[in-house]
Amino acid sequence: MLNYIWAFMILIGIVYGAIAGKMAEVTNAALESAGDAVSLCITMIGVMALWVGLMEIAQKSGLIAKLTRGIQPFIRFLFPRIPEGHPAREYIATNLIANVLGLGWACTPAGL
């Protein structure tokens, strides 16, 4: 449904730009926005690589496992239907730990 709303808004903007005689401005704005999107993606890739790398080091060093054992009662309370020893518990714990440590965008891959 959201795709239809976005498509409708874009279409309305293009039609209005054509009617108002401002297609050059619409085209320039579209190209400028595309450039900004590419720049944002490159920035996000760098930041994500840094934080995901740090979380991977923490996981391989055993830090995540130790912290996971510490917050298991909390995870058990929040997700009572997930059985003990299920891999989802570690991913949930990794996401919570990344949030608590304030690692920003590193929380997203762990949560997905």
DSSP file (Angstrom, degrees, kcal/mol; ACC not computed):
  #  RESIDUE AA STRUCTURE BP1 BP2  ACC     N-H-->O    O-->H-N    N-H-->O    O-->H-N    TCO  KAPPA ALPHA  PHI   PSI    X-CA   Y-CA   Z-CA
    1    1 A M     >        0   0    0      0, 0.0     4,-1.8     0, 0.0     3,-0.2   0.000 360.0 360.0 360.0 -39.7    0.0    0.0    0.0
    2    2 A L  H  >  +     0   0    0      1,-0.2     4,-2.5     2,-0.2     5,-0.2   0.860 360.0  58.5 -64.2 -34.4    2.8    2.4    0.8
    3    3 A N  H  > S+     0   0    0      1,-0.2     4,-2.7     2,-0.2    -1,-0.2   0.895 105.2  50.2 -60.7 -39.6    4.3    1.8   -2.6
    4    4 A Y  H  > S+     0   0    0      2,-0.2     4,-2.5     1,-0.2    -1,-0.2   0.892 109.2  51.0 -66.2 -39.0    1.1    3.0   -4.2
    5    5 A I  H  X S+     0   0    0     -4,-1.8     4,-2.4     2,-0.2    -2,-0.2   0.939 113.0  45.1 -63.9 -46.6    1.1    6.2   -2.0
    6    6 A W  H  X S+     0   0    0     -4,-2.5     4,-2.6     2,-0.2     5,-0.2   0.927 113.6  49.5 -63.2 -44.6    4.7    7.0   -2.9
    7    7 A A  H  X S+     0   0    0     -4,-2.7     4,-2.5     1,-0.2    -1,-0.2   0.906 111.2  50.3 -61.3 -40.7    4.1    6.3   -6.6
    8    8 A F  H  X S+     0   0    0     -4,-2.5     4,-2.6     2,-0.2    -1,-0.2   0.916 111.0  48.3 -63.4 -43.8    1.0    8.5   -6.5
    9    9 A M  H  X S+     0   0    0     -4,-2.4     4,-2.2     2,-0.2    -2,-0.2   0.908 113.0  47.6 -65.2 -41.3    2.9   11.4   -4.8
   10   10 A I  H  X S+     0   0    0     -4,-2.6     4,-2.3     2,-0.2    -2,-0.2   0.925 113.0  48.8 -64.2 -43.7    5.7   11.1   -7.4
   11   11 A L  H  X S+     0   0    0     -4,-2.5     4,-2.7    -5,-0.2     5,-0.2   0.907 110.6  50.2 -62.7 -42.7    3.3   11.1  -10.3
   12   12 A I  H  X S+     0   0    0     -4,-2.6     4,-2.8     1,-0.2     5,-0.2   0.913 110.6  50.7 -62.0 -42.3    1.4   14.1   -8.9
   13   13 A G  H  X S+     0   0    0     -4,-2.2     4,-2.4     2,-0.2    -2,-0.2   0.905 112.3  46.0 -62.5 -42.1    4.6   16.0   -8.6
   14   14 A I  H  X S+     0   0    0     -4,-2.3     4,-2.3     2,-0.2    -2,-0.2   0.922 114.1  47.8 -67.5 -43.7    5.7   15.2  -12.1
   15   15 A V  H  X S+     0   0    0     -4,-2.7     4,-2.5     2,-0.2    -2,-0.2   0.920 113.1  48.2 -63.5 -43.3    2.3   16.1  -13.5
   16   16 A Y  H  X S+     0   0    0     -4,-2.8     4,-2.9    -5,-0.2    -1,-0.2   0.918 110.8  51.3 -63.8 -42.0    2.2   19.3  -11.6
   17   17 A G  H  <>S+     0   0    0     -4,-2.4     5,-3.0    -5,-0.2     4,-0.5   0.885 111.5  48.0 -61.1 -38.2    5.7   20.2  -12.7
   18   18 A A  H ><5S+     0   0    0     -4,-2.3     3,-0.5     3,-0.2    -2,-0.2   0.911 114.0  45.8 -68.2 -42.3    4.7   19.6  -16.4
   19   19 A I  H 3<5S+     0   0    0     -4,-2.5    -2,-0.2     1,-0.2    -1,-0.2   0.898 113.9  48.3 -67.6 -40.3    1.5   21.7  -16.0
   20   20 A A  T 3<5S-     0   0    0     -4,-2.9    -1,-0.2    -5,-0.2    -2,-0.2   0.542 113.6-118.3 -78.7  -6.0    3.3   24.5  -14.3
   21   21 A G  T < 5S+     0   0    0     -3,-0.5    -3,-0.2    -4,-0.5     3,-0.2   0.806  80.8 118.8  75.9  28.9    6.1   24.5  -16.9
   22   22 A K     >< +     0   0    0     -5,-3.0     4,-1.9    -6,-0.2    -4,-0.2  -0.182  19.7 127.8-120.1  39.3    8.8   23.6  -14.4
   23   23 A M  H  > S+     0   0    0     -6,-0.3     4,-2.7     1,-0.2     5,-0.2   0.819  71.7  59.1 -66.9 -30.0   10.0   20.2  -15.8
   24   24 A A  H  > S+     0   0    0      2,-0.2     4,-2.5     1,-0.2    -1,-0.2   0.919 107.6  45.9 -63.9 -42.1   13.6   21.4  -15.9
   25   25 A E  H  > S+     0   0    0      2,-0.2     4,-2.6     1,-0.2    -2,-0.2   0.890 112.2  51.2 -66.8 -39.4   13.4   22.0  -12.1
   26   26 A V  H  X S+     0   0    0     -4,-1.9     4,-2.2     2,-0.2    -2,-0.2   0.926 112.3  46.7 -62.9 -44.7   11.8   18.6  -11.5
   27   27 A T  H  X S+     0   0    0     -4,-2.7     4,-2.3     2,-0.2    -2,-0.2   0.923 113.2  48.0 -63.8 -45.3   14.5   16.9  -13.6
   28   28 A N  H  X S+     0   0    0     -4,-2.5     4,-2.5     1,-0.2    -2,-0.2   0.901 111.9  50.0 -62.5 -41.1   17.3   18.8  -11.8
   29   29 A A  H  X S+     0   0    0     -4,-2.6     4,-2.4     2,-0.2    -1,-0.2   0.894 110.2  50.6 -65.3 -39.4   15.8   18.0   -8.4
   30   30 A A  H  X S+     0   0    0     -4,-2.2     4,-2.0     2,-0.2    -2,-0.2   0.918 112.9  45.4 -64.3 -43.6   15.5   14.3   -9.3
   31   31 A L  H  X S+     0   0    0     -4,-2.3     4,-2.0     2,-0.2    -2,-0.2   0.896 113.5  49.3 -67.6 -40.2   19.1   14.1  -10.4
   32   32 A E  H  X S+     0   0    0     -4,-2.5     4,-2.2     2,-0.2    -2,-0.2   0.907 111.2  49.7 -64.8 -41.7   20.3   16.0   -7.3
   33   33 A S  H  X S+     0   0    0     -4,-2.4     4,-2.3     2,-0.2    -2,-0.2   0.874 108.1  53.6 -65.5 -37.2   18.3   13.7   -5.0
   34   34 A A  H  X S+     0   0    0     -4,-2.0     4,-2.0     2,-0.2    -1,-0.2   0.908 109.0  49.2 -63.6 -40.7   19.7   10.6   -6.7
   35   35 A G  H  X S+     0   0    0     -4,-2.0     4,-2.2     1,-0.2    -2,-0.2   0.900 110.5  50.0 -63.8 -41.1   23.2   12.0   -6.1
   36   36 A D  H  X S+     0   0    0     -4,-2.2     4,-2.4     1,-0.2    -2,-0.2   0.876 108.7  53.4 -64.1 -37.1   22.4   12.6   -2.4
   37   37 A A  H  X S+     0   0    0     -4,-2.3     4,-2.3     2,-0.2    -2,-0.2   0.904 109.0  48.1 -65.0 -41.3   21.0    9.1   -2.1
   38   38 A V  H  X S+     0   0    0     -4,-2.0     4,-2.2     2,-0.2    -2,-0.2   0.918 111.6  50.2 -65.0 -42.8   24.3    7.6   -3.5
   39   39 A S  H  X S+     0   0    0     -4,-2.2     4,-2.1     1,-0.2    -2,-0.2   0.907 110.8  49.5 -61.3 -42.5   26.3    9.7   -1.1
   40   40 A L  H  X S+     0   0    0     -4,-2.4     4,-2.8     1,-0.2    -1,-0.2   0.903 109.6  51.8 -63.3 -41.9   24.2    8.6    1.8
   41   41 A C  H  X S+     0   0    0     -4,-2.3     4,-2.3     2,-0.2    -2,-0.2   0.904 109.1  49.4 -62.6 -41.7   24.5    4.9    0.8
   42   42 A I  H  X S+     0   0    0     -4,-2.2     4,-1.7     2,-0.2    -1,-0.2   0.907 112.7  47.9 -64.8 -41.1   28.3    5.2    0.7
   43   43 A T  H  X S+     0   0    0     -4,-2.1     4,-2.1     1,-0.2    -2,-0.2   0.923 112.0  49.4 -63.4 -44.8   28.4    6.9    4.1
   44   44 A M  H  X S+     0   0    0     -4,-2.8     4,-2.9     1,-0.2     5,-0.2   0.869 106.6  55.8 -64.6 -37.0   26.1    4.2    5.6
   45   45 A I  H  X S+     0   0    0     -4,-2.3     4,-2.5     1,-0.2    -1,-0.2   0.921 109.0  47.5 -62.2 -43.3   28.2    1.4    4.2
   46   46 A G  H  X S+     0   0    0     -4,-1.7     4,-1.9     2,-0.2    -2,-0.2   0.931 115.0  43.8 -63.3 -46.6   31.3    2.7    5.9
   47   47 A V  H  X S+     0   0    0     -4,-2.1     4,-2.3     2,-0.2     5,-0.3   0.916 114.7  49.5 -66.6 -43.2   29.6    3.2    9.3
   48   48 A M  H  X S+     0   0    0     -4,-2.9     4,-2.8     1,-0.2     5,-0.3   0.905 109.1  52.7 -62.6 -41.4   27.8   -0.2    9.0
   49   49 A A  H  X S+     0   0    0     -4,-2.5     4,-1.9    -5,-0.2    -1,-0.2   0.911 110.3  48.7 -61.7 -41.7   31.1   -1.9    8.2
   50   50 A L  H  X S+     0   0    0     -4,-1.9     4,-2.1     2,-0.2    -2,-0.2   0.968 117.2  38.6 -61.3 -55.0   32.8   -0.4   11.2
   51   51 A W  H  X S+     0   0    0     -4,-2.3     4,-2.3     1,-0.2    -2,-0.2   0.874 116.3  50.2 -70.5 -37.6   30.1   -1.3   13.7
   52   52 A V  H  X S+     0   0    0     -4,-2.8     4,-2.1    -5,-0.3    -1,-0.2   0.889 110.6  51.8 -67.2 -36.8   29.3   -4.7   12.3
   53   53 A G  H  X S+     0   0    0     -4,-1.9     4,-2.2    -5,-0.3    -2,-0.2   0.915 109.4  48.9 -62.5 -43.6   33.0   -5.5   12.3
   54   54 A L  H  X S+     0   0    0     -4,-2.1     4,-2.3     1,-0.2    -2,-0.2   0.897 111.4  49.4 -63.9 -40.0   33.3   -4.5   16.0
   55   55 A M  H  X S+     0   0    0     -4,-2.3     4,-2.2     2,-0.2    -1,-0.2   0.867 109.3  52.6 -67.1 -35.3   30.3   -6.6   16.8
   56   56 A E  H  X S+     0   0    0     -4,-2.1     4,-2.6     2,-0.2    -2,-0.2   0.906 109.7  48.5 -66.2 -41.4   31.8   -9.6   15.0
   57   57 A I  H  X S+     0   0    0     -4,-2.2     4,-2.0     2,-0.2     6,-0.2   0.921 111.7  49.9 -62.7 -43.7   35.0   -9.2   17.0
   58   58 A A  H  X>S+     0   0    0     -4,-2.3     6,-1.4     1,-0.2     5,-1.3   0.874 111.9  48.8 -62.9 -36.7   33.0   -9.0   20.2
   59   59 A Q  H ><5S+     0   0    0     -4,-2.2     3,-0.8     4,-0.2     6,-0.3   0.925 112.6  46.1 -70.2 -43.7   31.1  -12.2   19.2
   60   60 A K  H 3<5S+     0   0    0     -4,-2.6    -2,-0.2     1,-0.2    -1,-0.2   0.792 109.2  56.1 -69.8 -27.3   34.3  -14.1   18.3
   61   61 A S  H 3<5S-     0   0    0     -4,-2.0    -1,-0.2    -5,-0.2    -2,-0.2   0.628 115.5-114.6 -79.6 -11.9   36.0  -13.0   21.5
   62   62 A G  T <X5S+     0   0    0     -3,-0.8     4,-2.1    -4,-0.6     5,-0.2   0.396  84.4 118.8  95.0  -2.6   33.2  -14.4   23.6
   63   63 A L  H  ><S+     0   0    0     -5,-1.3     4,-2.5    -6,-0.2     5,-0.2   0.909  76.0  49.7 -62.5 -42.3   32.0  -11.1   24.9
   64   64 A I  H  > S+     0   0    0     -6,-1.4     4,-2.6     1,-0.2    -1,-0.2   0.905 109.5  51.9 -64.4 -40.7   28.6  -11.5   23.3
   65   65 A A  H  > S+     0   0    0     -7,-0.3     4,-2.2    -6,-0.3    -1,-0.2   0.908 111.4  47.2 -62.6 -41.7   28.2  -15.0   24.8
   66   66 A K  H  X S+     0   0    0     -4,-2.1     4,-1.5     2,-0.2    -2,-0.2   0.927 115.1  44.8 -65.8 -44.8   29.0  -13.7   28.3
   67   67 A L  H  X S+     0   0    0     -4,-2.5     4,-1.5     1,-0.2    -2,-0.2   0.854 110.0  56.6 -68.2 -32.8   26.6  -10.8   28.0
   68   68 A T  H  X S+     0   0    0     -4,-2.6     4,-0.5     1,-0.2     3,-0.3   0.925 105.5  50.4 -63.3 -44.2   24.0  -13.1   26.5
   69   69 A R  H >< S+     0   0    0     -4,-2.2     3,-0.6     1,-0.2    -1,-0.2   0.866 108.8  54.3 -61.1 -34.2   24.1  -15.3   29.6
   70   70 A G  H 3< S+     0   0    0     -4,-1.5    -1,-0.2     1,-0.2    -2,-0.2   0.829 114.2  38.1 -69.5 -31.5   23.7  -12.2   31.7
   71   71 A I  H 3X S+     0   0    0     -4,-1.5     4,-2.3    -3,-0.3     3,-0.3   0.286  82.7 106.7-104.8  11.3   20.6  -11.0   30.0
   72   72 A Q  H <X S+     0   0    0     -3,-0.6     4,-3.2    -4,-0.5     5,-0.2   0.883  77.1  55.3 -57.8 -39.9   18.9  -14.5   29.5
   73   73 A P  H  > S+     0   0    0      0, 0.0     4,-1.9     0, 0.0    -1,-0.2   0.909 109.8  47.4 -59.7 -38.0   16.4  -13.9   32.2
   74   74 A F  H  > S+     0   0    0     -3,-0.3     4,-2.3     2,-0.2    -2,-0.2   0.922 114.2  45.7 -66.4 -44.0   15.3  -10.7   30.5
   75   75 A I  H  X S+     0   0    0     -4,-2.3     4,-3.0     2,-0.2    -1,-0.2   0.896 111.3  53.1 -66.3 -39.9   15.1  -12.4   27.1
   76   76 A R  H  < S+     0   0    0     -4,-3.2    -1,-0.2    -5,-0.2    -2,-0.2   0.882 111.1  47.6 -61.3 -38.3   13.2  -15.4   28.7
   77   77 A F  H  < S+     0   0    0     -4,-1.9    -2,-0.2    -5,-0.2    -1,-0.2   0.914 116.9  41.6 -68.5 -43.2   10.7  -12.9   30.1
   78   78 A L  H  < S+     0   0    0     -4,-2.3    -2,-0.2     1,-0.2    -1,-0.2   0.864 128.8  27.9 -73.0 -36.5   10.3  -11.0   26.8
   79   79 A F    ><  +     0   0    0     -4,-3.0     3,-1.2    -5,-0.2    -1,-0.2  -0.635  66.7 162.0-127.4  72.2   10.2  -14.1   24.6
   80   80 A P  T 3  S+     0   0    0      0, 0.0    -1,-0.1     0, 0.0    -2,-0.1   0.745  72.1  58.9 -68.5 -22.1    8.8  -17.0   26.6
   81   81 A R  T 3  S+     0   0    0      2,-0.1    -5,-0.1     0, 0.0    -2,-0.0   0.552  80.7  95.0 -87.0  -6.2    7.9  -19.2   23.6
   82   82 A I  S <  S-     0   0    0     -3,-1.2     3,-0.1    -6,-0.1    -3,-0.1  -0.759  81.1-124.9 -83.2 122.1   11.5  -19.3   22.2
   83   83 A P    >   -     0   0    0      0, 0.0     3,-1.6     0, 0.0     6,-0.2  -0.223  29.9 -89.1 -68.3 156.8   13.0  -22.5   23.5
   84   84 A E  T 3  S+     0   0    0      1,-0.2     0, 0.0     5,-0.0     0, 0.0  -0.360 112.7  21.5 -61.2 140.9   16.3  -22.6   25.5
   85   85 A G  T 3  S+     0   0    0      1,-0.3    -1,-0.2    -3,-0.1     5,-0.0   0.460  85.3 144.6  80.1   1.4   19.3  -22.9   23.2
   86   86 A H    X>  -     0   0    0     -3,-1.6     3,-1.4     1,-0.1     4,-0.6  -0.513  56.8-128.0 -72.5 139.3   17.6  -21.6   20.1
   87   87 A P  H 3> S+     0   0    0      0, 0.0     4,-1.6     0, 0.0     3,-0.5   0.774 104.5  69.8 -59.8 -25.3   19.8  -19.5   17.8
   88   88 A A  H 3> S+     0   0    0      1,-0.2     4,-2.6     2,-0.2     5,-0.2   0.836  89.9  62.0 -62.8 -30.7   17.2  -16.7   17.8
   89   89 A R  H <> S+     0   0    0     -3,-1.4     4,-2.5     1,-0.2    -1,-0.2   0.897 103.3  48.5 -62.5 -39.4   18.0  -16.0   21.5
   90   90 A E  H  X S+     0   0    0     -4,-0.6     4,-2.6    -3,-0.5    -1,-0.2   0.900 111.9  48.8 -68.1 -39.5   21.6  -15.1   20.6
   91   91 A Y  H  X S+     0   0    0     -4,-1.6     4,-2.2     2,-0.2    -2,-0.2   0.903 112.4  48.4 -66.5 -39.9   20.6  -12.8   17.7
   92   92 A I  H  X S+     0   0    0     -4,-2.6     4,-2.6     2,-0.2    -2,-0.2   0.930 112.8  48.4 -63.4 -44.6   18.1  -11.1   20.0
   93   93 A A  H  X S+     0   0    0     -4,-2.5     4,-3.0    -5,-0.2     5,-0.2   0.905 109.6  52.5 -62.7 -41.2   20.7  -10.7   22.7
   94   94 A T  H  X S+     0   0    0     -4,-2.6     4,-2.4     1,-0.2    -1,-0.2   0.911 110.6  48.1 -61.3 -41.8   23.2   -9.3   20.1
   95   95 A N  H  X S+     0   0    0     -4,-2.2     4,-2.0    15,-0.3    -2,-0.2   0.932 113.5  46.6 -64.2 -45.6   20.6   -6.8   19.0
   96   96 A L  H  X S+     0   0    0     -4,-2.6     4,-2.7     2,-0.2    -2,-0.2   0.908 112.8  49.7 -63.4 -41.8   19.8   -5.8   22.6
   97   97 A I  H  X S+     0   0    0     -4,-3.0     4,-2.7     1,-0.2    -1,-0.2   0.913 109.5  51.1 -64.4 -42.4   23.5   -5.5   23.5
   98   98 A A  H  <>S+     0   0    0     -4,-2.4     5,-2.7    -5,-0.2     4,-0.4   0.888 112.2  47.8 -62.3 -38.0   24.3   -3.4   20.5
   99   99 A N  H ><5S+     0   0    0     -4,-2.0     3,-0.9     3,-0.2    -2,-0.2   0.923 112.2  48.2 -66.8 -44.0   21.4   -1.1   21.4
  100  100 A V  H 3<5S+     0   0    0     -4,-2.7    -2,-0.2     1,-0.3    -1,-0.2   0.894 111.2  50.3 -64.7 -39.3   22.6   -0.9   25.1
  101  101 A L  T 3<5S-     0   0    0     -4,-2.7    -1,-0.3    -5,-0.2    -2,-0.2   0.561 112.8-121.9 -76.0  -6.6   26.1   -0.1   24.0
  102  102 A G  T < 5 +     0   0    0     -3,-0.9    -3,-0.2    -4,-0.4     3,-0.1   0.853  57.5 152.9  72.9  35.0   24.9    2.6   21.7
  103  103 A L    > < -     0   0    0     -5,-2.7     3,-1.9     1,-0.2     2,-0.2   0.340  31.7-162.5 -84.2   9.3   26.3    1.1   18.5
  104  104 A G  G >  S+     0   0    0     -6,-0.3     3,-1.8     1,-0.3     4,-0.3  -0.237  71.3  21.3  58.2-114.9   23.7    2.7   16.3
  105  105 A W  G >  S+     0   0    0      1,-0.3     3,-0.7     2,-0.2    -1,-0.3   0.601 109.4  76.4 -69.8 -11.3   23.4    1.1   13.0
  106  106 A A  G <> S+     0   0    0     -3,-1.9     4,-1.0     1,-0.2    -1,-0.3   0.695  84.9  67.3 -69.9 -17.6   25.1   -2.1   14.1
  107  107 A C  H <> S+     0   0    0     -3,-1.8     4,-2.1    -9,-0.2    -1,-0.2   0.839  89.6  64.5 -69.6 -32.6   21.8   -3.0   15.8
  108  108 A T  H <> S+     0   0    0     -3,-0.7     4,-2.0    -4,-0.3    -1,-0.2   0.937 101.4  44.0 -63.5 -52.0   20.0   -3.4   12.4
  109  109 A P  H  4 S+     0   0    0      0, 0.0    -1,-0.2     0, 0.0    -2,-0.2   0.893 114.4  51.4 -62.4 -35.8   21.9   -6.4   11.0
  110  110 A A  H  < S+     0   0    0     -4,-1.0   -15,-0.3     1,-0.2    -2,-0.2   0.881 111.8  47.7 -66.0 -36.1   21.7   -8.2   14.3
  111  111 A G  H  <        0   0    0     -4,-2.1    -1,-0.2     1,-0.2    -3,-0.2   0.799 360.0 360.0 -74.8 -28.6   18.0   -7.6   14.5
  112  112 A L     <        0   0    0     -4,-2.0    -1,-0.2    -5,-0.2    -2,-0.2   0.494 360.0 360.0 -76.8 360.0   17.4   -8.7   10.9
